[in-house]
Amino acid sequence: MGRGFTLLEQGLWFEPGLPKGYLQMLDDFEKIGRYDHSMSVLELGSLFAYNPETALGRAQDYLAGVYGVKFVWPSTNGTSILNIMALMSCTHPGDSVLLQRDSHVSVYSAIVHHNLEPVYLKPNYATDLGLPLGVTSQDLEAALNEHPDIKAVFLTYPNYYGVATDLEACARLLHQRGIRLIVDSAHGAHYRFHPDLPLSAEQTSTALITQSQHKTCSTLSQGSLALFNEESLIQPFYEWANLGGFVSTSFSFIILQALVLGVLQLEKQGRTLLQNALEAAYWAREQVNQIPGLKTFGLEAVRPGFSTLDPLRVTVDVSGLGLSGFEVCERLMREFNIYPELATFQNVLLMFTLVDDLRVVRRVVQALRRIAADTRGHFQQPRLELPPLPAMRLWPRAALHHRPRRILPLHQAIGQVSAETISAYPPGSAIIVGGEEVTAEVVEFLQAVKKLGGSLKGASDPQFGHIQVLES
Ligand SMILES: Cc1ncc(COP(=O)(O)O)c(C=O)c1O
């Protein structure tokens, strides 16, 4: 695997931050590998109980100090399990929770596990930029007025493109109303280490924050942190860690040590490394904007739902070439050995991490220049209008358990209750959730995404000619 990363060294523009950071921290990781005691040395501490006398307890205290929060729980199973345990710690079965429709699938898992009633905030979509935005505090206020029984709110900050809402305003509003806010900041673990980056979620009055250090810092895959601003959530969180079954009893000390090392690197060198990466990203933006047919946006594009941007995410709009983002991504990989983070109909996303600087970024800009110079295509950009949210007939947990089901051709399924939860990429959001009514708009939207080269996650029929529905 290390050799693969070395071969790709010059062209990685995706998460996790590790592969590139890995090369820099190879020596440290080799040392970790030699000392993997994992569960065999109990004195090291346990993820199932906090003990400040152990190595793990001291590491937790150190991490809490660096992130400026009351408590930290490190995960060796990524942010996915943290999102589940966070939402379950803040709610009781049967509660209503407010969440973004484009939340990570793990938030839907919590809804199923805990039998919660989801109330969705439809993402604001920027048609000109071809990407979803965050929710505004006005969106939140309107939803809370309409649903006064909401017990907790779950937001994502930022999204994949580094686009983020005014989280402080959202957190303030919820604080005033006495409603707990949980924030999935999987992509924001590095924010507090450079002043040019957005405000970090843990610096707001958010009760509980989850972060994937393995995405934007130099740490091993699945190394993530739950950051607690609210102490009363620690005890329920440990109860779920112990009894929820989400945490392996053989948790990985290798990942825990790498997590600490990754944060240590940020604490000691983060400012300098991030400064280099930011300069490279600013330079790339400037260069891309000079290439005919390509453009990228910055803070001049702010609007409701987009009030701050992580400059280390450079979204390259390729629509001016008459090509789709998928086509440009494919050429970057095949011809130039350059691997972007993701592609959509309109965009290719490059992610800059701690070890990028001006030296390495030139190669990607040259490749984009070459593609732009020799290609003009005929790809017609679709105007992505998200379909209206379908009516919920059954809560997600009841839908998942419901039997019997039957498989119907799409046109016959309209008006029936879906057994399937299907997310479309792009835009990266659940379009129908199990228990919701299948509508003509949903079917048309999903068919269009598939036809244009996007993917449908969760559809049982790979051709998407049929869908499973619930039989009454
Ligand atoms: C917004 C968001 N939240 C949570 C996750 C899950 O994180 P992890 O891979 O650390 O489990 C992801 C993964 O891509 C994500 O994009």
The ligand as a Tripos MOL2 file, in Angstrom:
@<TRIPOS>MOLECULE
LIG
   16    16     1     0     0
SMALL
NO_CHARGES

@<TRIPOS>ATOM
      1 C1        -19.8070   14.9950    6.0250 C.3       1 LIG1
      2 C2        -19.3050   13.6380    6.4110 C.ar      1 LIG1
      3 N1        -19.6060   13.1520    7.6300 N.ar      1 LIG1
      4 C3        -19.1700   11.9500    8.0480 C.ar      1 LIG1
      5 C4        -18.4030   11.1590    7.2290 C.ar      1 LIG1
      6 C5        -17.9410    9.8200    7.7420 C.3       1 LIG1
      7 O1        -16.6430    9.9640    8.1820 O.3       1 LIG1
      8 P1        -15.6640    8.7210    8.4300 P.3       1 LIG1
      9 O2        -15.1500    8.3240    7.1000 O.co2     1 LIG1
     10 O3        -14.6050    9.3130    9.3100 O.co2     1 LIG1
     11 O4        -16.4330    7.6450    9.0920 O.co2     1 LIG1
     12 C6        -18.0620   11.6030    5.9470 C.ar      1 LIG1
     13 C7        -17.2750   10.7510    5.0550 C.2       1 LIG1
     14 O5        -17.0020   11.0240    3.9410 O.2       1 LIG1
     15 C8        -18.5250   12.8760    5.5300 C.ar      1 LIG1
     16 O6        -18.2370   13.3540    4.3120 O.3       1 LIG1
@<TRIPOS>BOND
     1     1     2 1
     2     2     3 ar
     3     2    15 ar
     4     3     4 ar
     5     4     5 ar
     6     5     6 1
     7     5    12 ar
     8     6     7 1
     9     7     8 1
    10     8     9 2
    11     8    10 1
    12     8    11 1
    13    12    13 1
    14    12    15 ar
    15    13    14 2
    16    15    16 1
@<TRIPOS>SUBSTRUCTURE
     1 LIG1         1 GROUP 0 **** ****
